[in-house]
Amino acid sequence: MRFVIAGLALALSSCATVPAPQDGWQLVWSDEFDGDTIDTAKWDFDVDCWGGGNNERQCYTDRERNARIEDGKLVIQAHKENMTGPAWPKGVPDVGRVGEMDTKSFTSARLVTRGKAAWKYGRIEVRAQLPQGQGTWPAIWMLPEDWSRGSWPLSGEIDILEAVNLGTPCEKCPDGKENTILGTLHFGNLRPENVHKGDEMPYPAVLSGYHTYALEWTADRMVWTVDGTVYAQRTSDEWFTAAEPDNPRAPFDAPFHLILNLAIGGGLAEGRGLGGVDETGFPKDMRVDYVRVFQCPSDLATAAACKR
C-alpha cells in the first residue's frame, strides 16, 4: 500500500498506452518492457539453487542469458547447463542457511518485486506466452511481503497462473496434448497440515501465442481469468491461517509481491504427464508482454466496490 500511494502518479504517467480502467479499477503499477534492459527499480532477481522446496532442477541467476528484454518483451530463458550456487534462498523465513552450495543441471530466472512493490487487493494482469515440453513449469504468482503470520504457508501463497508440461502427450486431453492451466491458493498450517485449494482448466489456446492471465483479488473473493474467461474462484470462507484462526480474511489481507519464473522439473511437473524432464529442445522461453496492477481507489479497504 505504501508503494502504491507514493508511486501512483509515476506509474500512471509512464503507462499512457494502457487501456482505460474498467469497473472502477485504476492502474497503479506496470511494466510494459519497452526499455532496453530489465528495470531494476521494479524487479529484483532471486539467485539460488534451492529448487523451490519442490526438488526443481534449476539454479536461478541474474544473468542476461536467463532474463532480458527482446523486442518489447521480457524473456525468461531456461538453459540445459550445470551451475553451482547458494543452496538456500534469501527472503524466505526459516530456510536460509548461509554458505551452503548446490549444483543443478539447468539455469533459469525468477524475477520478484519483493522490496520494491507489494499490494493488498487489486487486479493483477499479465500477458504472456508459455513454454512447452515435459518438465517445464512457468508461473505467475505472489508471496507475502513481510510474512507477518509466519513461514509458509501460514502467511499464504497466491498462484495466479501455473502450467506444466504443455504440449506433451495427454490421454485425457481433448486434442491429445497437455493444455491445462491452474490457479491456486496455499494456506492453513505448517506442513504436513498445509492446505491448498485451486482449479484447473483445459485451455487449448495456451499452446500458441500470448494470453492474458489475471487475478481479481478483494477482501472476500478471488477470481482467476484467462483472456477474460473465469477459470477459478475462491471465497474467504474457504481459506484460513492457523496463525489467526479468528480472522476470516487472513492470510490474504496483507501486501503480497509478484513473482515471474520458469522452473524446470519439480514435484508438480514431474508428477504429471510423462514424468521427469525431457532434456531436448532447450533453451525454453517464457515471454511476457506486460504486467499491470490495478487497485480500487473508491474502496482501498476491501476492493469490493470494483469486483466483477
N, C-alpha and C positions, 0 to 999 in steps of 0.2 A: 504493500500500500504506500509506504513512504516513497518508493521509487516512482510509482505511478503518478502521485500528486506532484512531485517535484519535476518529473520529466514529461508531463503531459504536453506542454507547448512545443518542446523539441520534437517529440515523437510525431505530432501532427504536422509540423512544418516540414519534416523530412519525408513525408509519405503522401504527397499531394495526389499521386496517381491511384491511391487506394480507393475503391468504390465507396460511396456514401454509406454510412451505417444504416442498419435496418433494425426495426423492433426496439429502438432505444439504445442499442449498443453503440459505444463510441470508441474509436481507435485510441489506444494509449501507448502502444509499443509495436514496432515492426522491424523486420529486416527483409528488404527486397533483394539483397545480394547483388546490388548493381555497382559495387565498387570493384577494385582490382584484387583486394585481399580480404580475408575474413576480418570483420570488425571486432577487435579485441576489447572495445568499450562495451560490447554487448555479449560477447561469448568468451568463455574460458574453455580449456581442454582438460579432461581427466587423462593423466598419464600414468598407466599402471598395467600390470599383467595379472590382475586379480581374478578375472573370469566371472565377475558379477555375482559370485556366490552360486552360480549355476554350472560351473565347470565349462564355461565358454573357453574357446581355444585361441583368443586373440590377445595381443598386447595393444592397448590404446596409446597413441602417440600424438604429438602436436606438430608432426612433420607435414609439409606441403604435399608430400607424396600421398598422405592419407586423408587430408582435408584441404580444400582450396576452392576458389571461385573460378568458374569457367562459363563464359557466355551468359552471365547474369544468373547463374545457378550455383548453389552450394553443392559441391561434390564430396561425399564421404566415400572413400575408396578402400576396400579391403584387399590385401595382398597375401599371397602364399609365400611366407618368408619367416625364418626364425628370428626372434628378438628376445632379449633379456631386459627386464625392467623391474620396478618395485612390485612386490608380491601382494601388496595391500593398498587400498585406495585411501586418499585423503577425503575428509569431509563426511565419512560415514561413522557414526558413533560405535565404539566398542569393537572396531575392526582394525584400524590402522596399527601396524607393527613396523616401527622404523628399522630400516636396514635390511630387511629380508627381501630376497630377489627370486624371480621365477623366469622361466623361458617358455615361450609359446611359439606355435608354428604358423601363426597368422598375425598380421597387423591390421589395424583399422583406426577409427577415430570416434570419440564421444565428446560432443560439444554441449556445454552447460551454461545456463545464465546464472548459476549459483554465485551469490555475492555481488551480482550486477543488476538483476531484476527478478522479482518474485511477485506473485499476485494471489489475492484471496478473492475467489469468484471471478467469473468472466467468460468470454468466448475465446478459445484458443483455436486458431485456424492455420493449417499447414498444407501447402500444395506440394506434393512430392511424387517422384517416380521410384518404385521399389525394385530391388534386385531379385533375381531368380536363382534357383539351384538348391539342392539338398544341403542343409546346414546354414543357409543364410537366415538372419534374424534381424531385420530392420525394426526400429522402434522410435516412436514419438511419445514421450511420457514426462511425468513430473514427480519430484520428490520434495519433502518438506524443506523449507529454507532453514529453520532453526531446530528441528527435531524436538520440539517443546514437550511432546508426550513420551519421549524415549526412543530407543532404537527400533529398527524395522521389525514388524510393521506397525508398532504402537502409534507412530505419527503418520502412518498412511503412505500409500503409493497410488498414483493415478496413471494408468496406461491408456493414452489416447488412441494409439494405433500400434498393433503388433501384427506381424505376418511372418510365417516360417515356411521355408521350402517351396516358395512359389514356383509354379511351372513344372513341378515334378509329378510323376505318375501318381494318380489318386483314384482308387476304385470307386469311392463313394461320391466323387465329384461329377457333376452332370457332363462336363466335357472331358473327363478323364485326367484333368490336371489340377493340382493343388492351387486354390484361389481364395483361401479363407482369410478374412481379416478379423481381428479381435479387439475388443475394448473391455478393460478390466480394472477393478479396484482391489487393493490389498489392504488389510486392516486387522483388527481383533487383538490377539495376544501374541506373545513371543512364541517362536517355534517350540514345540510342534503344534501349538494351538492357534497358529495363524489362520486367517480366513481370506479367501478371495472369491469375488463374485464378478462375473462378466458374461458377455455374449459374444458369439462369433457368427459370421455370416459368409456364405459363398458370394463372391463378387467377381465374376469372370473378367470384368473390365480392368481389374487391377493388374492383369498380365500385360497391359500395354499402356504407354503414355502416362501423363500426370493426372493425379486425382486429388481432390481436396478433402482432407480429414479434419474434423472439427469436434470440439467438446464444448457444450454449453453447461456451465457449472454455476449453480445457485446454491443457496444455503441448504435447501431441502431436496434438490434433484440434480442429477447429471444426465445429459443426453448426448450420445455419440452419433455423428453423422458422417457419411461419405458422399460427396457430390450432392449434398442436400438431403439425402435419404437417411432416416434414422436406422441405425443397426444395433443400438444398445441403449438401455435406460436403467438407472438405479435411483432409488429414493432414500432419504436419510433414515427411514425405519429399517433399512437393510444393512446399514453399516454401524460400527461402534468401535471404541477402543477401550481395552481393559484399564488404560491409564485414567480415563474419565468416564466410567460407566454410566453416570447420571447426566451426561451432556449428550443430547440426542443428535447434535450436529458434528461432534468430534469423531474422527480427527480431521475431517475435511472442512474445517472452519478456520484455517490458518494459511499463511502465504506458502505457496509452492513455487519452485523454479522449474524451468523447462529443460529437457534433455533430448538431443537428437543423436542417435548412434546406429551403427551397423555392427552387430555381433556375429561371430562365426561359431557354430556349434552351440553347445549348452543343452540343458535338460529339455526345454520345450522343443527346440529344433530337432534334436537327435532322438527324442522320444516319439516323434511323429514321422510319417512318411516312410522313407527308405532306411532311416537310421543312419547315424554317423554324419560325416561331411564328405561331399563329393569335392575332391581337391582339384578337379579340372575346371577350366573356364575362368580362372582368375586373371586379372582383378575383377571384383564385383563392385558395382556402383549403386549408392543411394543418392539420388539427386533431389534437391529441394529448391523450388522456385521462390517461395516466400514463407515467412512466418509472421502472423498478425495476431495481436492480442487486443481484445475489446473489453471494456468494462461498462457498467450500467450507472452513469452519473446520477440518475434520478433515484437510485437505490443502492448505494455502495454497501449498505449494511447486509443485504441479503441477495441482491441482484434479481429478486423475484419479479420485479416490475418489467424486466426485459426478457423473461423466459418465453420460449416458443409455446 
